[in-house]
Structures are given as structure tokens and as C-alpha cells.
Amino acid sequence: MTDSRNDSSGELGLLRRQFDLTWALFEYHLERLVPDVTWSASVAASQVSSVFGHR
């Protein structure tokens, strides 16, 4: 009898491969991110905070 936890062709193996692919794609794109130095708060953000009484 095969231990399903170690079966690379089973559901756990599929989930492991999907996770590994997702992680690899995350790392690939993370390395290529460039900081956005032009960021500033939008007008909508200040309008939302004024609705809730924040200034």
C-alpha cells in the first residue's frame, strides 16, 4: 500500500506543484518590481476620510 502523503501523483503532489509554481512566479515578479516614486494620496482618499470625520 502506498502512503498517499508521499504520492507525487496524488492530490497532495498536485497541490505541491501548484504551490511551487505560484511561489516561483511570485519570486520572479518580486525581483522585477520597481519602487513607485510618484505615489501620492488621491483626492478620493481625502474625501473618504472626511466622510468618517478624519482630517
Gaussian input, Z-matrix of N, CA and C with variables (Angstrom, degrees):
# hf/3-21g

backbone

0 1
 N
 C     1     B1
 C     2     B2     1     A1
 N     3     B3     2     A2     1     D1
 C     4     B4     3     A3     2     D2
 C     5     B5     4     A4     3     D3
 N     6     B6     5     A5     4     D4
 C     7     B7     6     A6     5     D5
 C     8     B8     7     A7     6     D6
 N     9     B9     8     A8     7     D7
 C    10    B10     9     A9     8     D8
 C    11    B11    10    A10     9     D9
 N    12    B12    11    A11    10    D10
 C    13    B13    12    A12    11    D11
 C    14    B14    13    A13    12    D12
 N    15    B15    14    A14    13    D13
 C    16    B16    15    A15    14    D14
 C    17    B17    16    A16    15    D15
 N    18    B18    17    A17    16    D16
 C    19    B19    18    A18    17    D17
 C    20    B20    19    A19    18    D18
 N    21    B21    20    A20    19    D19
 C    22    B22    21    A21    20    D20
 C    23    B23    22    A22    21    D21
 N    24    B24    23    A23    22    D22
 C    25    B25    24    A24    23    D23
 C    26    B26    25    A25    24    D24
 N    27    B27    26    A26    25    D25
 C    28    B28    27    A27    26    D26
 C    29    B29    28    A28    27    D27
 N    30    B30    29    A29    28    D28
 C    31    B31    30    A30    29    D29
 C    32    B32    31    A31    30    D30
 N    33    B33    32    A32    31    D31
 C    34    B34    33    A33    32    D32
 C    35    B35    34    A34    33    D33
 N    36    B36    35    A35    34    D34
 C    37    B37    36    A36    35    D35
 C    38    B38    37    A37    36    D36
 N    39    B39    38    A38    37    D37
 C    40    B40    39    A39    38    D38
 C    41    B41    40    A40    39    D39
 N    42    B42    41    A41    40    D40
 C    43    B43    42    A42    41    D41
 C    44    B44    43    A43    42    D42
 N    45    B45    44    A44    43    D43
 C    46    B46    45    A45    44    D44
 C    47    B47    46    A46    45    D45
 N    48    B48    47    A47    46    D46
 C    49    B49    48    A48    47    D47
 C    50    B50    49    A49    48    D48
 N    51    B51    50    A50    49    D49
 C    52    B52    51    A51    50    D50
 C    53    B53    52    A52    51    D51
 N    54    B54    53    A53    52    D52
 C    55    B55    54    A54    53    D53
 C    56    B56    55    A55    54    D54
 N    57    B57    56    A56    55    D55
 C    58    B58    57    A57    56    D56
 C    59    B59    58    A58    57    D57
 N    60    B60    59    A59    58    D58
 C    61    B61    60    A60    59    D59
 C    62    B62    61    A61    60    D60
 N    63    B63    62    A62    61    D61
 C    64    B64    63    A63    62    D62
 C    65    B65    64    A64    63    D63
 N    66    B66    65    A65    64    D64
 C    67    B67    66    A66    65    D65
 C    68    B68    67    A67    66    D66
 N    69    B69    68    A68    67    D67
 C    70    B70    69    A69    68    D68
 C    71    B71    70    A70    69    D69
 N    72    B72    71    A71    70    D70
 C    73    B73    72    A72    71    D71
 C    74    B74    73    A73    72    D72
 N    75    B75    74    A74    73    D73
 C    76    B76    75    A75    74    D74
 C    77    B77    76    A76    75    D75
 N    78    B78    77    A77    76    D76
 C    79    B79    78    A78    77    D77
 C    80    B80    79    A79    78    D78
 N    81    B81    80    A80    79    D79
 C    82    B82    81    A81    80    D80
 C    83    B83    82    A82    81    D81
 N    84    B84    83    A83    82    D82
 C    85    B85    84    A84    83    D83
 C    86    B86    85    A85    84    D84
 N    87    B87    86    A86    85    D85
 C    88    B88    87    A87    86    D86
 C    89    B89    88    A88    87    D87
 N    90    B90    89    A89    88    D88
 C    91    B91    90    A90    89    D89
 C    92    B92    91    A91    90    D90
 N    93    B93    92    A92    91    D91
 C    94    B94    93    A93    92    D92
 C    95    B95    94    A94    93    D93
 N    96    B96    95    A95    94    D94
 C    97    B97    96    A96    95    D95
 C    98    B98    97    A97    96    D96
 N    99    B99    98    A98    97    D97
 C   100   B100    99    A99    98    D98
 C   101   B101   100   A100    99    D99
 N   102   B102   101   A101   100   D100
 C   103   B103   102   A102   101   D101
 C   104   B104   103   A103   102   D102
 N   105   B105   104   A104   103   D103
 C   106   B106   105   A105   104   D104
 C   107   B107   106   A106   105   D105
 N   108   B108   107   A107   106   D106
 C   109   B109   108   A108   107   D107
 C   110   B110   109   A109   108   D108
 N   111   B111   110   A110   109   D109
 C   112   B112   111   A111   110   D110
 C   113   B113   112   A112   111   D111
 N   114   B114   113   A113   112   D112
 C   115   B115   114   A114   113   D113
 C   116   B116   115   A115   114   D114
 N   117   B117   116   A116   115   D115
 C   118   B118   117   A117   116   D116
 C   119   B119   118   A118   117   D117
 N   120   B120   119   A119   118   D118
 C   121   B121   120   A120   119   D119
 C   122   B122   121   A121   120   D120
 N   123   B123   122   A122   121   D121
 C   124   B124   123   A123   122   D122
 C   125   B125   124   A124   123   D123
 N   126   B126   125   A125   124   D124
 C   127   B127   126   A126   125   D125
 C   128   B128   127   A127   126   D126
 N   129   B129   128   A128   127   D127
 C   130   B130   129   A129   128   D128
 C   131   B131   130   A130   129   D129
 N   132   B132   131   A131   130   D130
 C   133   B133   132   A132   131   D131
 C   134   B134   133   A133   132   D132
 N   135   B135   134   A134   133   D133
 C   136   B136   135   A135   134   D134
 C   137   B137   136   A136   135   D135
 N   138   B138   137   A137   136   D136
 C   139   B139   138   A138   137   D137
 C   140   B140   139   A139   138   D138
 N   141   B141   140   A140   139   D139
 C   142   B142   141   A141   140   D140
 C   143   B143   142   A142   141   D141
 N   144   B144   143   A143   142   D142
 C   145   B145   144   A144   143   D143
 C   146   B146   145   A145   144   D144
 N   147   B147   146   A146   145   D145
 C   148   B148   147   A147   146   D146
 C   149   B149   148   A148   147   D147
 N   150   B150   149   A149   148   D148
 C   151   B151   150   A150   149   D149
 C   152   B152   151   A151   150   D150
 N   153   B153   152   A152   151   D151
 C   154   B154   153   A153   152   D152
 C   155   B155   154   A154   153   D153
 N   156   B156   155   A155   154   D154
 C   157   B157   156   A156   155   D155
 C   158   B158   157   A157   156   D156
 N   159   B159   158   A158   157   D157
 C   160   B160   159   A159   158   D158
 C   161   B161   160   A160   159   D159
 N   162   B162   161   A161   160   D160
 C   163   B163   162   A162   161   D161
 C   164   B164   163   A163   162   D162

   B1=1.4552
   B2=1.5239
   B3=1.3039
   B4=1.4606
   B5=1.5160
   B6=1.3248
   B7=1.4628
   B8=1.5247
   B9=1.3331
   B10=1.4613
   B11=1.5239
   B12=1.3417
   B13=1.4633
   B14=1.5186
   B15=1.3243
   B16=1.4543
   B17=1.5221
   B18=1.3011
   B19=1.4601
   B20=1.5247
   B21=1.3294
   B22=1.4648
   B23=1.5197
   B24=1.3200
   B25=1.4596
   B26=1.5252
   B27=1.3190
   B28=1.4553
   B29=1.5232
   B30=1.3149
   B31=1.4696
   B32=1.5213
   B33=1.3191
   B34=1.4629
   B35=1.5215
   B36=1.3070
   B37=1.4585
   B38=1.5221
   B39=1.3292
   B40=1.4597
   B41=1.5226
   B42=1.3293
   B43=1.4579
   B44=1.5224
   B45=1.3315
   B46=1.4698
   B47=1.5244
   B48=1.3358
   B49=1.4698
   B50=1.5176
   B51=1.3422
   B52=1.4582
   B53=1.5278
   B54=1.3247
   B55=1.4584
   B56=1.5252
   B57=1.3310
   B58=1.4599
   B59=1.5272
   B60=1.3207
   B61=1.4615
   B62=1.5245
   B63=1.3322
   B64=1.4623
   B65=1.5168
   B66=1.3258
   B67=1.4739
   B68=1.5286
   B69=1.3353
   B70=1.4633
   B71=1.5268
   B72=1.3139
   B73=1.4640
   B74=1.5249
   B75=1.3242
   B76=1.4579
   B77=1.5269
   B78=1.3384
   B79=1.4601
   B80=1.5228
   B81=1.3240
   B82=1.4680
   B83=1.5224
   B84=1.3211
   B85=1.4610
   B86=1.5255
   B87=1.3192
   B88=1.4563
   B89=1.5238
   B90=1.3284
   B91=1.4609
   B92=1.5188
   B93=1.3074
   B94=1.4612
   B95=1.5282
   B96=1.3233
   B97=1.4613
   B98=1.5236
   B99=1.3074
   B100=1.4563
   B101=1.5213
   B102=1.3283
   B103=1.4622
   B104=1.5308
   B105=1.2952
   B106=1.4568
   B107=1.5225
   B108=1.3213
   B109=1.4608
   B110=1.5136
   B111=1.3364
   B112=1.4592
   B113=1.5228
   B114=1.3315
   B115=1.4536
   B116=1.5258
   B117=1.3157
   B118=1.4618
   B119=1.5236
   B120=1.3107
   B121=1.4615
   B122=1.5244
   B123=1.3011
   B124=1.4591
   B125=1.5197
   B126=1.3117
   B127=1.4599
   B128=1.5224
   B129=1.3273
   B130=1.4567
   B131=1.5221
   B132=1.3075
   B133=1.4602
   B134=1.5131
   B135=1.3185
   B136=1.4621
   B137=1.5248
   B138=1.3267
   B139=1.4602
   B140=1.5189
   B141=1.3246
   B142=1.4640
   B143=1.5214
   B144=1.3312
   B145=1.4480
   B146=1.5123
   B147=1.3318
   B148=1.4595
   B149=1.5312
   B150=1.3167
   B151=1.4607
   B152=1.5236
   B153=1.3245
   B154=1.4674
   B155=1.5135
   B156=1.3178
   B157=1.4578
   B158=1.5150
   B159=1.3180
   B160=1.4650
   B161=1.5109
   B162=1.2887
   B163=1.4637
   B164=1.4845
   A1=108.91
   A2=116.66
   A3=122.29
   A4=110.31
   A5=116.64
   A6=121.48
   A7=108.24
   A8=117.39
   A9=121.12
   A10=112.30
   A11=118.51
   A12=120.71
   A13=111.65
   A14=117.71
   A15=121.82
   A16=112.16
   A17=117.81
   A18=122.17
   A19=109.22
   A20=116.76
   A21=120.36
   A22=112.42
   A23=117.90
   A24=119.72
   A25=111.68
   A26=117.76
   A27=121.40
   A28=112.25
   A29=114.24
   A30=120.29
   A31=111.83
   A32=117.14
   A33=119.67
   A34=110.90
   A35=116.65
   A36=120.75
   A37=111.53
   A38=116.04
   A39=120.72
   A40=110.49
   A41=116.50
   A42=119.84
   A43=111.73
   A44=116.34
   A45=120.62
   A46=110.77
   A47=117.12
   A48=120.51
   A49=111.23
   A50=117.61
   A51=120.59
   A52=110.81
   A53=116.21
   A54=120.17
   A55=110.50
   A56=117.00
   A57=120.85
   A58=111.44
   A59=117.18
   A60=120.83
   A61=110.47
   A62=116.28
   A63=120.27
   A64=111.03
   A65=116.96
   A66=121.10
   A67=110.96
   A68=116.24
   A69=120.17
   A70=110.68
   A71=117.62
   A72=120.78
   A73=111.37
   A74=116.73
   A75=121.41
   A76=110.54
   A77=116.67
   A78=120.24
   A79=111.49
   A80=117.06
   A81=121.46
   A82=110.25
   A83=116.86
   A84=120.32
   A85=111.94
   A86=118.04
   A87=121.23
   A88=111.14
   A89=116.33
   A90=120.61
   A91=112.21
   A92=117.64
   A93=121.62
   A94=113.64
   A95=117.09
   A96=119.55
   A97=110.02
   A98=114.79
   A99=121.04
   A100=106.78
   A101=117.69
   A102=119.16
   A103=111.16
   A104=115.90
   A105=121.43
   A106=108.03
   A107=116.60
   A108=120.74
   A109=112.19
   A110=117.77
   A111=120.40
   A112=112.03
   A113=117.74
   A114=120.92
   A115=110.60
   A116=115.64
   A117=121.61
   A118=107.44
   A119=115.90
   A120=120.35
   A121=109.50
   A122=116.01
   A123=119.76
   A124=110.66
   A125=115.56
   A126=121.26
   A127=109.51
   A128=117.15
   A129=121.38
   A130=110.71
   A131=118.02
   A132=120.78
   A133=111.30
   A134=117.39
   A135=119.27
   A136=110.91
   A137=117.63
   A138=120.66
   A139=111.04
   A140=117.29
   A141=121.44
   A142=109.63
   A143=117.77
   A144=119.23
   A145=111.68
   A146=118.73
   A147=119.99
   A148=111.07
   A149=118.30
   A150=122.29
   A151=109.92
   A152=116.64
   A153=121.27
   A154=112.48
   A155=117.99
   A156=120.91
   A157=114.88
   A158=117.59
   A159=121.10
   A160=109.33
   A161=116.83
   A162=119.18
   A163=110.67
   D1=135.91
   D2=-177.54
   D3=-91.69
   D4=136.34
   D5=176.39
   D6=-74.08
   D7=116.51
   D8=-175.22
   D9=-65.45
   D10=-21.77
   D11=178.63
   D12=-69.73
   D13=-24.41
   D14=-179.05
   D15=-105.51
   D16=6.22
   D17=-176.56
   D18=-85.24
   D19=106.20
   D20=-176.91
   D21=-70.15
   D22=-14.42
   D23=178.75
   D24=-94.62
   D25=-2.45
   D26=-179.44
   D27=-87.78
   D28=-171.67
   D29=-178.08
   D30=-62.60
   D31=-39.45
   D32=179.43
   D33=-64.57
   D34=-39.28
   D35=177.18
   D36=-63.07
   D37=-41.32
   D38=178.02
   D39=-63.16
   D40=-45.69
   D41=178.28
   D42=-62.04
   D43=-39.37
   D44=178.95
   D45=-62.65
   D46=-44.49
   D47=179.92
   D48=-66.36
   D49=-38.46
   D50=177.54
   D51=-64.84
   D52=-42.42
   D53=178.45
   D54=-63.73
   D55=-45.58
   D56=-179.78
   D57=-60.33
   D58=-41.12
   D59=178.11
   D60=-65.38
   D61=-45.37
   D62=179.53
   D63=-61.20
   D64=-43.36
   D65=179.88
   D66=-64.38
   D67=-41.38
   D68=179.27
   D69=-63.53
   D70=-41.21
   D71=177.84
   D72=-66.25
   D73=-39.64
   D74=176.75
   D75=-59.52
   D76=-49.41
   D77=-179.90
   D78=-63.56
   D79=-39.62
   D80=179.49
   D81=-58.68
   D82=-48.25
   D83=-177.06
   D84=-77.08
   D85=-32.27
   D86=178.62
   D87=-61.04
   D88=-40.44
   D89=179.62
   D90=-65.00
   D91=-23.48
   D92=-175.62
   D93=-100.06
   D94=1.42
   D95=178.03
   D96=-68.88
   D97=140.19
   D98=177.11
   D99=-115.82
   D100=131.95
   D101=179.10
   D102=-58.78
   D103=137.57
   D104=179.32
   D105=-90.21
   D106=100.27
   D107=-176.59
   D108=-83.48
   D109=-3.56
   D110=-178.74
   D111=-98.80
   D112=10.59
   D113=-176.55
   D114=-68.37
   D115=138.91
   D116=171.38
   D117=-152.03
   D118=156.93
   D119=-179.69
   D120=-64.73
   D121=143.52
   D122=-179.88
   D123=-86.60
   D124=164.85
   D125=176.58
   D126=-64.09
   D127=-36.84
   D128=-179.47
   D129=-60.93
   D130=-36.91
   D131=179.78
   D132=-64.27
   D133=-39.50
   D134=178.70
   D135=-71.21
   D136=-32.36
   D137=177.10
   D138=-68.08
   D139=-39.72
   D140=179.15
   D141=-64.42
   D142=-44.29
   D143=-178.65
   D144=-67.16
   D145=-30.60
   D146=177.91
   D147=-71.44
   D148=-29.26
   D149=176.63
   D150=-63.72
   D151=-37.34
   D152=-178.64
   D153=-90.97
   D154=7.42
   D155=175.69
   D156=84.12
   D157=12.53
   D158=177.80
   D159=-95.30
   D160=143.70
   D161=177.42
   D162=-130.90

